[in-house]
């Protein structure tokens, strides 16, 4: 199995896992908040979950492109995009949108750790591929030391 198909398959699997876990296996809270006007709106962890599912599907698309590209430069660029997308995905439930404040809420106990673990794995795969592609003879990429 070549590096290209292994990395592509791994990224597709982890991106799909991110989307499936967030949507079905460890979903966000199902509670609603009642506003002062009497409207019912979902909790903010719901919106974090929706965004993470979207980013997971985007990562699947990046993995498919990694498998299709033959150019080392294109694969290097896509690996960097995987790294950036994984960092953005980690930022959604922690910094950008957030999850519920309660320590025993399903989103904080299940969804948040699952997202962080899968994103760290994506970061490791992306960084590993960047360093592997950097050492390839045909890449001729020299990073300053």
Backbone as a chain_set.jsonl record, in Angstrom:
{"seq": "XXXXXXXXXXXXXXXXXXXXXXXXXXXXXXXXXXXXXXXXXXXXXXXXXXXXXXXXXXXXXXXXXXXXXXXXXXXXXXXXXXXXXXXXXXXXXXXXXXXXXXXXXXXXXXXXXXXXXXXXXXXXXXXXXXXXXXXXXXXXXXXXX", "coords": {"N": [[0.849, -1.172, 0.0], [0.609, 2.14, -0.886], [1.971, 5.286, 0.307], [0.305, 7.369, -0.338], [-2.309, 6.216, -0.657], [-2.636, 5.128, 1.902], [-2.504, 7.37, 3.668], [-4.581, 8.887, 2.604], [-6.802, 7.156, 2.994], [-6.752, 7.018, 5.791], [-7.25, 9.698, 6.533], [-9.781, 10.085, 5.387], [-11.22, 8.164, 6.846], [-10.937, 9.147, 9.516], [-12.112, 11.7, 9.26], [-14.727, 10.967, 8.522], [-15.36, 9.521, 10.822], [-15.345, 11.576, 12.676], [-17.593, 13.065, 11.839], [-19.664, 11.122, 12.082], [-19.521, 10.305, 14.777], [-20.087, 12.699, 16.113], [-22.645, 13.228, 15.195], [-24.234, 10.897, 15.589], [-23.235, 8.856, 17.458], [-22.1, 10.055, 19.848], [-23.833, 12.41, 20.491], [-24.615, 15.991, 20.755], [-26.181, 17.766, 23.521], [-29.703, 17.286, 23.994], [-31.453, 19.07, 24.967], [-33.478, 22.053, 25.197], [-33.403, 25.629, 25.253], [-35.362, 28.018, 26.905], [-36.245, 31.171, 25.951], [-36.58, 34.606, 27.139], [-38.745, 35.63, 25.796], [-40.276, 33.446, 25.387], [-39.636, 31.725, 23.333], [-38.224, 28.684, 22.048], [-34.996, 27.56, 21.798], [-32.157, 25.76, 20.475], [-29.426, 24.485, 22.507], [-26.056, 25.827, 22.808], [-24.207, 23.84, 22.305], [-25.399, 22.266, 20.419], [-25.101, 23.727, 18.057], [-22.355, 23.717, 17.859], [-21.966, 21.001, 17.42], [-23.207, 20.712, 14.904], [-21.493, 22.256, 13.313], [-19.089, 20.854, 13.595], [-19.739, 18.421, 12.381], [-20.024, 19.324, 9.736], [-17.398, 20.214, 9.233], [-16.104, 17.771, 9.532], [-17.063, 16.377, 7.292], [-15.92, 17.964, 5.354], [-13.248, 17.356, 5.822], [-13.267, 14.694, 5.031], [-13.611, 15.076, 2.276], [-11.165, 16.366, 1.755], [-9.446, 14.224, 2.268], [-10.167, 12.473, 0.201], [-9.304, 13.974, -1.982], [-6.566, 13.951, -1.392], [-5.955, 11.322, -2.01], [-6.357, 11.317, -4.739], [-4.558, 13.102, -5.906], [-1.438, 13.251, -7.554], [0.799, 14.762, -7.517], [3.494, 15.742, -5.506], [3.677, 18.235, -4.335], [1.015, 19.125, -4.344], [-0.134, 17.233, -2.623], [1.289, 17.819, -0.328], [0.385, 20.415, 0.194], [-2.363, 19.843, 0.62], [-2.124, 18.277, 2.895], [-1.304, 20.182, 4.711], [-3.626, 21.689, 4.733], [-5.347, 19.845, 5.921], [-4.246, 19.809, 8.488], [-4.749, 22.466, 9.327], [-7.547, 22.48, 9.199], [-8.146, 20.563, 11.128], [-7.238, 21.874, 13.426], [-8.997, 24.057, 13.409], [-11.383, 22.663, 13.755], [-11.025, 21.672, 16.326], [-11.116, 24.073, 17.665], [-13.747, 24.917, 17.464], [-15.647, 23.65, 19.411], [-14.309, 24.392, 21.709], [-13.378, 27.078, 21.787], [-14.59, 28.833, 19.829], [-17.526, 28.408, 19.473], [-18.402, 26.703, 21.581], [-19.396, 24.503, 24.331], [-21.861, 23.141, 26.6], [-21.905, 24.465, 29.958], [-22.153, 22.848, 32.183], [-20.627, 20.203, 33.962], [-21.447, 17.566, 33.751], [-22.939, 17.291, 31.513], [-24.042, 15.764, 28.426], [-22.696, 16.649, 26.136], [-20.298, 17.702, 27.058], [-19.159, 15.531, 28.376], [-19.069, 13.417, 26.509], [-19.113, 14.192, 23.664], [-17.222, 16.372, 23.343], [-14.613, 15.342, 24.29], [-14.318, 13.257, 22.392], [-14.234, 14.627, 19.948], [-11.872, 16.116, 20.301], [-9.921, 14.066, 20.564], [-10.057, 12.737, 18.046], [-9.36, 14.872, 16.392], [-6.755, 15.423, 17.245], [-5.529, 13.079, 16.382], [-5.877, 13.467, 13.621], [-4.248, 15.718, 13.307], [-1.739, 14.57, 13.88], [-1.514, 12.701, 11.779], [-1.565, 14.448, 9.564], [0.734, 16.06, 10.092], [2.701, 14.057, 10.104], [2.539, 13.232, 7.43], [3.331, 15.584, 6.143], [6.032, 15.765, 6.957], [6.97, 13.365, 5.901], [6.542, 13.752, 3.119], [8.195, 15.889, 2.738], [10.717, 14.793, 2.872], [10.882, 13.336, 0.578], [12.497, 12.523, -2.482], [11.794, 13.674, -4.96], [10.457, 15.937, -4.204], [12.009, 18.151, -3.406], [11.896, 20.083, -1.416], [12.947, 22.417, 0.797], [13.142, 23.171, 4.067], [13.866, 25.943, 6.143], [16.565, 25.661, 8.46]], "CA": [[0.0, 0.0, 0.0], [1.428, 3.352, -0.991], [1.729, 6.341, 1.296], [-0.834, 8.181, -0.764], [-3.575, 5.572, -0.318], [-2.734, 4.963, 3.353], [-2.838, 8.664, 4.265], [-5.914, 9.249, 2.126], [-7.77, 6.328, 3.703], [-6.767, 7.406, 7.199], [-7.913, 10.998, 6.658], [-11.202, 9.865, 5.1], [-11.795, 7.45, 7.986], [-11.023, 10.027, 10.685], [-13.115, 12.724, 8.978], [-16.03, 10.32, 8.63], [-15.562, 9.217, 12.236], [-15.686, 12.844, 13.324], [-18.98, 13.395, 11.501], [-20.593, 10.111, 12.608], [-19.519, 10.348, 16.243], [-20.761, 13.914, 16.566], [-24.053, 13.219, 14.814], [-25.024, 9.74, 16.018], [-22.753, 8.074, 18.593], [-21.996, 10.915, 21.027], [-24.402, 13.686, 20.034], [-24.726, 17.05, 21.764], [-27.378, 17.743, 24.384], [-30.97, 17.41, 23.262], [-32.301, 20.026, 25.688], [-33.734, 23.349, 24.572], [-33.42, 26.767, 26.165], [-36.507, 28.893, 26.697], [-35.848, 32.568, 26.072], [-37.502, 35.463, 27.884], [-39.955, 35.839, 25.002], [-41.016, 32.192, 25.3], [-39.157, 30.905, 22.221], [-37.337, 27.577, 22.4], [-33.85, 27.482, 20.888], [-31.218, 24.725, 20.913], [-28.267, 24.926, 23.281], [-24.943, 26.143, 21.92], [-23.499, 22.623, 21.903], [-26.046, 21.802, 19.185], [-24.489, 24.422, 16.926], [-20.988, 23.185, 17.769], [-22.076, 19.692, 16.777], [-23.495, 20.902, 13.478], [-20.287, 22.754, 12.664], [-18.098, 19.781, 13.573], [-20.162, 17.485, 11.333], [-19.676, 19.944, 8.453], [-15.942, 20.174, 9.086], [-15.746, 16.368, 9.326], [-17.319, 16.059, 5.881], [-14.889, 18.68, 4.596], [-12.022, 16.573, 5.97], [-13.438, 13.533, 4.143], [-13.328, 15.573, 0.926], [-9.714, 16.573, 1.68], [-8.831, 12.901, 2.168], [-10.395, 11.964, -1.159], [-8.38, 14.705, -2.85], [-5.212, 13.456, -1.121], [-5.791, 10.076, -2.747], [-6.404, 11.544, -6.195], [-3.43, 13.921, -6.36], [-0.162, 12.567, -7.711], [1.87, 15.721, -7.28], [3.937, 15.833, -4.117], [3.356, 19.578, -3.862], [-0.424, 19.179, -4.07], [-0.38, 16.444, -1.414], [1.841, 18.58, 0.789], [-0.571, 21.492, 0.47], [-3.571, 19.269, 1.213], [-1.797, 17.862, 4.265], [-1.343, 21.406, 5.518], [-5.043, 22.046, 4.886], [-5.89, 18.914, 6.921], [-3.778, 20.293, 9.788], [-5.484, 23.691, 9.663], [-8.948, 22.121, 9.436], [-8.209, 19.876, 12.421], [-7.117, 22.909, 14.452], [-10.267, 24.787, 13.403], [-12.402, 21.784, 14.324], [-10.823, 21.666, 17.784], [-11.459, 25.391, 18.196], [-15.2, 25.14, 17.456], [-16.305, 23.416, 20.7], [-13.546, 24.876, 22.853], [-13.175, 28.526, 21.788], [-15.47, 29.617, 18.952], [-18.939, 28.304, 19.84], [-18.409, 26.161, 22.923], [-20.352, 23.48, 24.746], [-22.543, 23.502, 27.843], [-21.02, 24.708, 31.094], [-22.294, 21.782, 33.171], [-19.609, 19.162, 33.818], [-22.028, 16.245, 33.506], [-23.766, 17.344, 30.298], [-23.561, 14.806, 27.432], [-21.765, 17.252, 25.181], [-19.0, 17.879, 27.704], [-18.63, 14.226, 28.773], [-18.857, 12.524, 25.376], [-18.821, 14.799, 22.37], [-16.006, 17.18, 23.364], [-13.394, 14.532, 24.26], [-14.232, 12.513, 21.138], [-13.783, 15.57, 18.927], [-10.47, 16.456, 20.534], [-9.082, 12.902, 20.274], [-10.009, 12.526, 16.594], [-8.619, 15.983, 15.788], [-5.327, 15.226, 17.525], [-5.084, 12.045, 15.441], [-5.774, 14.113, 12.311], [-3.038, 16.548, 13.341], [-0.574, 13.692, 13.784], [-1.465, 12.165, 10.412], [-1.173, 15.542, 8.674], [2.141, 16.407, 10.333], [3.513, 12.936, 9.625], [2.583, 13.262, 5.973], [4.153, 16.732, 5.74], [7.44, 15.424, 7.121], [7.292, 12.317, 4.93], [6.626, 14.333, 1.782], [9.347, 16.794, 2.71], [11.931, 14.007, 2.662], [10.853, 12.673, -0.738], [13.536, 13.027, -3.374], [11.248, 14.512, -6.034], [9.801, 17.133, -3.716], [12.996, 19.239, -3.387], [11.42, 21.105, -0.503], [13.909, 22.646, 1.867], [12.695, 24.069, 5.122], [15.018, 26.538, 6.818], [16.856, 25.006, 9.722]], "C": [[0.896, 1.238, 0.0], [1.068, 4.35, 0.102], [0.481, 7.117, 0.948], [-2.152, 7.526, -0.385], [-3.739, 5.377, 1.184], [-3.16, 6.272, 4.021], [-4.247, 9.081, 3.861], [-6.988, 8.467, 2.878], [-7.893, 6.702, 5.172], [-7.504, 8.718, 7.4], [-9.416, 10.859, 6.39], [-11.882, 9.177, 6.285], [-11.971, 8.377, 9.19], [-12.032, 11.157, 10.478], [-14.529, 12.166, 9.072], [-16.366, 9.972, 10.065], [-15.975, 10.466, 13.004], [-17.145, 13.206, 13.076], [-19.963, 12.417, 12.134], [-20.665, 10.165, 14.125], [-20.305, 11.549, 16.741], [-22.252, 13.883, 16.264], [-24.839, 12.102, 15.479], [-24.536, 9.077, 17.307], [-22.677, 8.867, 19.896], [-22.534, 12.301, 20.678], [-24.405, 14.741, 21.14], [-26.026, 16.911, 22.549], [-28.647, 17.917, 23.534], [-31.918, 18.391, 23.934], [-32.426, 21.334, 24.905], [-33.726, 24.421, 25.646], [-34.655, 27.601, 25.853], [-36.06, 30.329, 26.944], [-36.891, 33.36, 26.857], [-38.808, 35.682, 27.132], [-40.768, 34.553, 24.837], [-40.594, 31.298, 24.151], [-38.248, 29.794, 22.749], [-36.234, 27.5, 21.34], [-32.906, 26.387, 21.389], [-30.049, 25.325, 21.694], [-27.08, 25.119, 22.335], [-24.152, 24.908, 21.511], [-24.125, 22.012, 20.639], [-25.371, 22.43, 17.969], [-23.029, 23.997, 16.76], [-21.002, 21.837, 17.058], [-22.33, 19.799, 15.289], [-22.247, 21.348, 12.716], [-19.222, 21.668, 12.563], [-18.463, 18.726, 12.529], [-19.783, 18.042, 9.959], [-18.175, 19.897, 8.21], [-15.445, 18.739, 8.898], [-15.965, 15.937, 7.884], [-16.331, 16.771, 4.971], [-13.563, 17.922, 4.668], [-12.096, 15.306, 5.125], [-13.116, 13.931, 2.702], [-11.828, 15.807, 0.74], [-8.988, 15.241, 1.543], [-9.002, 12.291, 0.792], [-9.456, 12.667, -2.141], [-6.937, 14.258, -2.64], [-4.95, 12.162, -1.885], [-5.74, 10.263, -4.245], [-5.177, 12.274, -6.721], [-2.15, 13.099, -6.452], [1.011, 13.48, -7.412], [2.197, 15.783, -5.79], [3.571, 17.19, -3.544], [1.879, 19.717, -3.524], [-0.749, 18.407, -2.795], [0.17, 17.138, -0.178], [0.894, 19.707, 1.184], [-1.848, 20.977, 1.107], [-3.322, 18.77, 2.63], [-1.795, 19.065, 5.203], [-2.784, 21.864, 5.74], [-5.718, 21.125, 5.913], [-5.495, 19.376, 8.32], [-4.583, 21.511, 10.231], [-6.952, 23.379, 9.971], [-9.111, 21.395, 10.77], [-8.107, 20.884, 13.571], [-8.414, 23.714, 14.548], [-11.374, 23.956, 14.04], [-12.255, 21.694, 15.841], [-11.257, 22.991, 18.404], [-12.97, 25.605, 18.282], [-15.83, 24.849, 18.821], [-15.552, 23.984, 21.9], [-13.496, 26.398, 22.937], [-14.279, 29.271, 21.036], [-16.934, 29.586, 19.38], [-19.066, 27.79, 21.269], [-19.414, 25.045, 23.116], [-20.97, 23.932, 26.064], [-21.55, 23.633, 28.99], [-21.063, 23.579, 32.12], [-21.321, 20.641, 32.92], [-20.159, 17.793, 33.51], [-22.919, 16.22, 32.264], [-23.187, 16.392, 29.246], [-22.542, 15.391, 26.451], [-20.374, 17.39, 25.783], [-18.353, 16.531, 28.037], [-18.277, 13.364, 27.563], [-18.365, 13.2, 24.116], [-17.482, 15.535, 22.357], [-14.737, 16.334, 23.392], [-13.223, 13.757, 22.958], [-13.718, 13.41, 20.014], [-12.298, 15.864, 19.09], [-9.543, 15.287, 20.21], [-8.951, 12.689, 18.765], [-9.212, 13.645, 15.92], [-7.123, 15.892, 16.065], [-4.763, 14.14, 16.611], [-4.936, 12.608, 14.023], [-4.536, 14.999, 12.231], [-1.788, 15.691, 13.183], [-0.418, 13.105, 12.384], [-1.004, 13.252, 9.437], [0.287, 15.93, 8.836], [3.075, 15.302, 9.851], [3.635, 12.936, 8.118], [3.405, 14.436, 5.465], [5.633, 16.379, 5.847], [7.868, 14.313, 6.175], [7.467, 12.91, 3.535], [7.81, 15.279, 1.654], [10.64, 16.031, 2.422], [11.954, 13.289, 1.317], [11.841, 13.331, -1.675], [12.974, 13.992, -4.41], [10.602, 15.794, -5.522], [10.722, 18.341, -3.736], [12.535, 20.401, -2.527], [12.442, 21.24, 0.61], [13.331, 23.624, 2.843], [13.924, 24.678, 5.768], [15.277, 25.854, 8.149], [17.348, 25.946, 10.78]], "O": [[1.826, 1.347, 0.8], [0.012, 4.266, 0.729], [-0.305, 7.48, 1.823], [-3.035, 8.195, 0.153], [-4.856, 5.451, 1.696], [-4.074, 6.28, 4.846], [-5.015, 9.573, 4.688], [-7.968, 9.046, 3.346], [-8.988, 6.706, 5.734], [-8.297, 8.847, 8.332], [-10.228, 11.456, 7.096], [-12.983, 9.557, 6.682], [-13.032, 8.391, 9.813], [-12.733, 11.534, 11.416], [-15.422, 12.804, 9.63], [-17.514, 10.107, 10.489], [-16.846, 10.416, 13.873], [-17.853, 13.609, 13.999], [-20.99, 12.836, 12.668], [-21.751, 10.081, 14.699], [-21.094, 11.438, 17.679], [-23.042, 14.458, 17.012], [-25.98, 12.31, 15.893], [-25.354, 8.764, 18.173], [-23.141, 8.397, 20.935], [-21.767, 13.258, 20.58], [-24.22, 14.422, 22.315], [-26.855, 16.046, 22.265], [-28.648, 18.597, 22.508], [-33.067, 18.527, 23.514], [-31.586, 21.662, 24.067], [-34.009, 24.148, 26.812], [-34.961, 27.862, 24.689], [-35.558, 30.657, 28.019], [-37.954, 32.839, 27.196], [-39.855, 35.893, 27.744], [-41.831, 34.568, 24.217], [-41.142, 30.206, 23.999], [-37.587, 29.956, 23.774], [-36.509, 27.391, 20.145], [-32.856, 26.114, 22.589], [-29.729, 26.507, 21.559], [-27.096, 24.637, 21.203], [-23.489, 24.922, 20.473], [-23.445, 21.32, 19.881], [-25.103, 21.752, 16.978], [-22.528, 23.927, 15.638], [-20.159, 21.565, 16.203], [-21.739, 19.064, 14.499], [-21.981, 20.875, 11.611], [-18.528, 21.574, 11.55], [-17.578, 18.193, 11.86], [-19.276, 17.306, 9.111], [-17.73, 19.576, 7.108], [-14.47, 18.513, 8.181], [-15.145, 15.215, 7.317], [-15.947, 16.237, 3.93], [-12.835, 17.855, 3.678], [-11.087, 14.885, 4.56], [-12.424, 13.199, 1.994], [-11.277, 15.483, -0.313], [-8.022, 15.136, 0.788], [-8.082, 11.659, 0.272], [-8.882, 12.029, -3.024], [-6.164, 14.192, -3.595], [-3.836, 11.937, -2.357], [-5.142, 9.452, -4.952], [-4.795, 12.079, -7.875], [-1.821, 12.343, -5.538], [2.101, 13.009, -7.087], [1.312, 15.866, -4.939], [3.191, 17.282, -2.377], [1.525, 20.354, -2.531], [-1.547, 18.866, -1.977], [-0.42, 17.053, 0.899], [0.634, 19.923, 2.368], [-2.369, 21.597, 2.034], [-4.215, 18.833, 3.475], [-2.234, 18.972, 6.349], [-3.12, 22.369, 6.811], [-6.563, 21.575, 6.686], [-6.313, 19.341, 9.239], [-5.043, 21.58, 11.371], [-7.53, 23.949, 10.897], [-10.107, 21.594, 11.465], [-8.811, 20.758, 14.573], [-8.877, 24.018, 15.647], [-12.207, 24.483, 14.778], [-13.253, 21.644, 16.56], [-11.715, 23.022, 19.546], [-13.427, 26.403, 19.1], [-16.502, 25.728, 19.361], [-16.105, 24.05, 22.998], [-13.563, 26.958, 24.031], [-14.84, 30.235, 21.556], [-17.524, 30.639, 19.624], [-19.77, 28.39, 22.081], [-20.17, 24.688, 22.213], [-20.629, 24.997, 26.579], [-20.495, 22.998, 28.994], [-20.094, 23.379, 32.853], [-21.2, 20.163, 31.792], [-19.417, 16.926, 33.048], [-23.583, 15.217, 32.001], [-21.969, 16.227, 29.176], [-21.634, 14.693, 25.999], [-19.377, 17.212, 25.084], [-17.13, 16.405, 27.984], [-17.277, 12.647, 27.594], [-17.329, 12.83, 23.564], [-16.685, 15.335, 21.441], [-13.843, 16.58, 22.583], [-12.102, 13.614, 22.468], [-12.869, 12.999, 19.223], [-11.553, 15.858, 18.111], [-8.476, 15.499, 19.634], [-7.846, 12.482, 18.265], [-8.467, 13.386, 14.975], [-6.311, 16.246, 15.21], [-3.642, 14.266, 16.118], [-3.99, 12.271, 13.312], [-3.853, 15.028, 11.207], [-0.879, 16.048, 12.434], [0.696, 13.023, 11.866], [-0.153, 13.003, 8.583], [1.001, 16.111, 7.85], [4.119, 15.579, 9.26], [4.709, 12.67, 7.579], [4.107, 14.307, 4.462], [6.406, 16.661, 4.932], [9.002, 14.311, 5.696], [8.439, 12.599, 2.847], [8.362, 15.442, 0.566], [11.553, 16.57, 1.796], [12.968, 12.688, 0.963], [12.004, 14.551, -1.665], [13.596, 15.01, -4.712], [10.234, 16.655, -6.321], [10.279, 19.446, -4.048], [12.755, 21.564, -2.867], [12.759, 20.263, 1.288], [13.058, 24.774, 2.499], [14.934, 23.993, 5.928], [14.346, 25.51, 8.877], [17.633, 25.52, 11.899]]}, "num_chains": 1, "name": "protein.A"}
